[in-house]
Each structure stands twice: as structure tokens, then as C-alpha cells.
Amino acid sequence: MSAHPNELAALPVTVVKGVGGKLAQTLAKLGIHTLQDLLFHLPHRYVDRTRITPIGKLRLNMAAVVQGCVVSANIQFGRRRSLACTIEDDTGSLMMRFYHFSAAQKDKLEPGTLVRCYGEPRMGTTGLEFYHPEYDIVDDPSAKPVEEALTPVYGLTEGITQPRIRKLAEQALLELKHHNPAEYLPPEVGQMFGVDSLADALRYLHAPPPDAPVEQLIAGLHPYQQRLAFEELLAHYLARQEARARAQAEASPVLRVAEQQRQAFLAQLPFTPTFAQTRVLGDINRDLQEGKPMLRMVQGDVGSGKTLVAALAALDVISAGYQVALVAPTEILAEQHFIAFSNWLEPLGFNVAWLVGKLTASKRRDTVASIAAGEVDVVVGTHALFQDDVLFASLGLAIVDEQHRFGVNQRLTLRQKSIDGTIPHQLVMTATPIPRTLAMTAYAELDYSVIDELPPGRTPVNTVLISQKRRPQVIERILAACKENKQVYWVCTLVEDSETLAAANAEETAELLKNALKDINIGLVHGRLKAAEKEAVMKAFKAGELQLLVATTVIEVGVDVPNASLMIIENPERLGLAQLHQLRGRVGRGSIASHCVMLYGDKLSMQAKERLGVMRETNDGFEIAEKDLALRGPGELLGTRQTGEMEYRLADLQRDAGMLDDIHEIGDSLCAHHPETVEKILNRWFGARREYMQA
């Protein structure tokens, strides 16, 4: 039968044996609607179940297959109810722990039962534990051999399991006999990787043969993986370029530097902007004069002065008679921007307002009316600015701070906010330094500038790692700092993604510290507090009425208390490096020497020690971001795991950075000469999820 390459994209997934209407609906949540979608829903990793590892030879965080007899299976009641099943072989014992389980499951795990399970050992209360491992009860070890080849692991959604999707992939591969996937890239790309056939690559990656190079596949370095990773990165680049072209096809106001107002603005400042701030401002000014929408990201480490740059950019816009919107992710950060912009711009005759959720209904109504009437020059706010009834008389510039905190399409909603139809310029800012490799792909539609210089007088924060066993000494250190009229943060972290548990942990810690530090005024902030309560505590801390602030990671962004010079972070091993760097940036904002104490748990893995060592060695946010990208992946670093923006199936921006120059060259050529091919590549990799790539 002759091959019909284009049919893959036209055939519904229901042609695959075993896919009915209900399963098709479940697959649609994964963006799988067609046979092509299913074939290109590639394994994002492999597990090695080709050999059984003796329990005594297990290594922390290294996934493995083990086999042993059940010793006991009991329900335990701790902070969370769990089923704890201990198995052992000749070399040692291991606990399998399940937080979701049934009575039938417990009954089947009776003592003496032979179990083969696959998991990743972590350190638990009893030693090494597997959390929710995949397991089988083995009746006859010789009749149930270990897997012959690597096992693929796919991205899932509720309603589908790994075994089910593996079965579907097997069925889909049978269709390749009749429908070859089309080759959209120039022949030299295949030659670069020594890959002749996309069909061969798909067959190999969904079902690696028994003689496949295990280490190479697990590392993502097999030529077939690299060929498809190249196309995936190209698809992301093309999507971003498409978004840029669409945005820049429109016209925005031509805005020149307001020299007189700028001189008056700078004359108010007790300092001179740094060279880096001046350079970045020059980039912005060139964009504002081009007559098409500016799309620029400004990266700057904690404390580098992004707010001043944003205010100077806003000055040029409002001097020309347009309005400016500044959106921040939290009310605390929005208030700080509001105070700064008011102090700088109101003496020059401009009106600054703010719009946040806590305003009374009448105050909000008046503010919204003033914005629509053009009586307000700058509006600073939170998510409240995205609401449908908030319209501007003439919006010339939208500034989004900590932009990765917002949803995929929220930044775009600001483009439709102008009553007179003006398309605003866009400036996005982040204090999370993003490695160049990540920015070149994840934000290819944005030009970007870096404020790579801290204002003079800032002192680097001295970071130390101290075991929880030395907690009493840390508390003594807090007492000494408070006696010197310095202020202190104590940050509580929790593994569980639960605001309730995090709040309870912070409350418990605050009580313990109040008992230990009876003469110290202690405040508490966590996500369960109402906005007004949280704000009252933060104001008291900023005013110096509180000496110690116990908080969850809600204080990560934007809190500016120059007198705070000591931070304690409990269990720092639970957070990513970028988040730790953001937290640490809350101290060292004045000229006094500042310290960050990372109070780690007793059982710290080698990898955790290595990660935390990075924090001790450097205060350079860009260096830390590179390490974080290597250890945690781009979705974690950018906070986009839930948004759909950064779902890479095969590509790894750190590993595959060497491809990016070729990708950009081929991508630019395709955009210029083969727009129909661009469309096909985007449909192959994003399909119905194209809307995620528009922001």
C-alpha cells in the first residue's frame, strides 16, 4: 500500500484499536486528537527495568527494580494516613508507602507475598522508602521475567495510565505501515543526526529494541531523540516568531524621550542611575520610537533597579499624553510600585492610581471611571487590572512585573484595553535571571535586555548552611541581631503543595519562637491570611514595629525592608535554587552586612548538598539560574508547569543548546520562504494547543 504522509494529521485518534469516544475525550486533554498527535506524544523519559537491583545496593534517588517478600503491611496514622508495606530480600529491606490505597490492596500484600516493584528510593522515617511505586505480585519469578527493553514513560492526564498509553502507542505504530510521517525539514537536518526516516525514529523511541544503548537513551542523546528534539525546539521557536510577527504587524504610538521631564525626574533622585540601567533604558527608548509595539523583557537580579527603569520609560509615555498600566503579581509588590511611582511622578504633575482586589466597591468604581476618562496617568495594580470593565482612555504602555507569575494569555488582554484602539507597547520584567539558552527559545518573541549591575553600596549576602541540630544556636543569633536593632525573617517551607499545611507549620514555628524569644516582637504571614491581615503585618515589619517575621514563601517577591539583615530558611532543600535566591534577596537591601542561614534537615542527599553549595558560593542570580535549569528543568524555573507554555517532550534546553543557532537559521528561512511548512510543523507539535503559544 502506498504511503500517504499527510493522512496522519487528518486521521482521528479513534482509528487506533481500543480508542472509543470516552477515551478520545481523555486523550484530548493531552492535546491528542489525531493519529499524528498520538505518534508525536513521545516518551519524555525511559525507565530501566531490564535488571533487578538487590535492595542493599539501592542508591538514593536512583530509580530501580527490586524484588522481595512482604514482611508487613500496616496502615499508619501520621500527619497523613498511609499504607506502609515492608519488603526484604537477602541484602536488606525497603518500605513501600502509599497515601492513596484501598483495603483490597492492603489485603493482597500479606506477609510472605513475593513483590517486584519499580520506584525511586527516597529517605523516609524508617530509612529508604518507595513512594507510590509501580508493583506486581509475582507468583512464579521464572514465569514473569524482567523487561527485555527500556520502558517508555509518557505525559499523562487523569483517566489514563502508563500501561494504557503504552498499549495505544503500540497500536499507533502499526499504522506507520500505511502512513509515513511527512518530512518538513531540509535533508541536511536528517544528515546532521544520521537519521533517514522519521517513521524509523518514531518506532524506535516508542519501543526501544532490547539491544538499544540504555545510557544514551536515558540521557536523551540517541540520534533519533536528537533529530526529533531539533524539530520540537524549532516548533517552539516558530510559534514565538509567529506571535511576534502578529503583534508587530500593528502600529503603536511613536514616543520620543521627554528630555525636560526626564531631567526634572533625575534631579529628585539621591543617586545616579547605573550604567546598566542607562543602557537598558536606551534599548527601551529605541523601541518606543519605532511605531510598532515594543515587546521587550528586562531581566535584572534582585535589587538591580528595574522599577526605576520602568518609571523612566513610563515618564516618556505619559509626557506624550498616553496612559501606563503596571501589573504586579501580589498586592504587597503592587503597593511598593505604587509608592515608588507616586513619589517620583506626582511631584512632576502626574496622577498615579492603584487598583487591587481589596478596594471598596465605591472606590474601585471611581478609580475605574477615572481610568476610562483619562484622568489617571499611571495605574498600578494586580490581577484586578485584567478584569473586563477596566478600560483605558488611551493606553500607551503595559508593564508586567514578574511576568512568569501570570497566566498564558493575561499579558495579551492588556492589548485590548484602550478605548481609542491604541495598541500599547509592552515591557515585561523579571527578577528571576533567565539563562540565555532559555530566553532564546522560551521568549523568542521578545527582545531582551539585562540589568547586570547592582547599585553601589549593596553588600553581598553571606550564606551559611547549618543543620537543624544547631537550631538553638540559630535562635541565639536571632536574639543578638534583634538587640542590635536589626530585623530578621524566618521562612518556613513544606514539601506538600498545601497552603493549609504550610500555614499550620508557620503558626507552629511562630509559637515555638515566641516561647524562645519572649522579649522579641514576632509577626506571622502566610497564604491563608486575608489580604488586609497580611498587609497589616507587613506594614508593621516595614515600620520596625516587629523585629522577627515568620513567613511562608509568600514573601519571595518584592518585599523591601532595608533594615532586615538576617534570614533563616528552614528546609531549603525543598526549594529550587531560583526560589532560594529570590528569598535571599529580601535581605542585603541596605548597606549593613547581611546573612542568610539555610537550616537544612538531618538527612541531606549528596545532590541537595551540591545544590545548596551553589547558594553558598555565589550571589550571582544568572549563575544560579543556569544551575537551576540544569537541575530542575525550564518548566520549574519559569513557573510554567501548569500553563502549558513550556511542555517539552524530548528537548532539553540545557543539553540541546548547541542546536539553537541552526534552529534559528532554519526557522527564519522557513518563515520567510515556506509559511505553509511553518503551519504544518506548528500543527504537528501543538495541534489544538496552539492558543498556548500566543502569549
Beta strands, then each sheet from edge to edge (+ up, - down):
strand 1: 45-47
strand 2: 64-77
strand 3: 81-89
strand 4: 92-98
strand 5: 114-119
strand 6: 122-124
strand 7: 127-131
strand 8: 134-137
strand 9: 151-153
strand 10: 295-300
strand 11: 323-327
strand 12: 352-355
strand 13: 378-381
strand 14: 395-401
strand 15: 425-430
strand 16: 447-451
strand 17: 462-467
strand 18: 487-491
strand 19: 522-525
strand 20: 548-551
strand 21: 564-570
strand 22: 595-600
sheet 1: 1+ 9-
sheet 2: 6+ 7- 4- 3+ 2- 5+ 8-
sheet 3: 12+ 13+ 11+ 14+ 15+ 10+ 16+
sheet 4: 17+ 22+ 21+ 18+ 20+ 19+
end
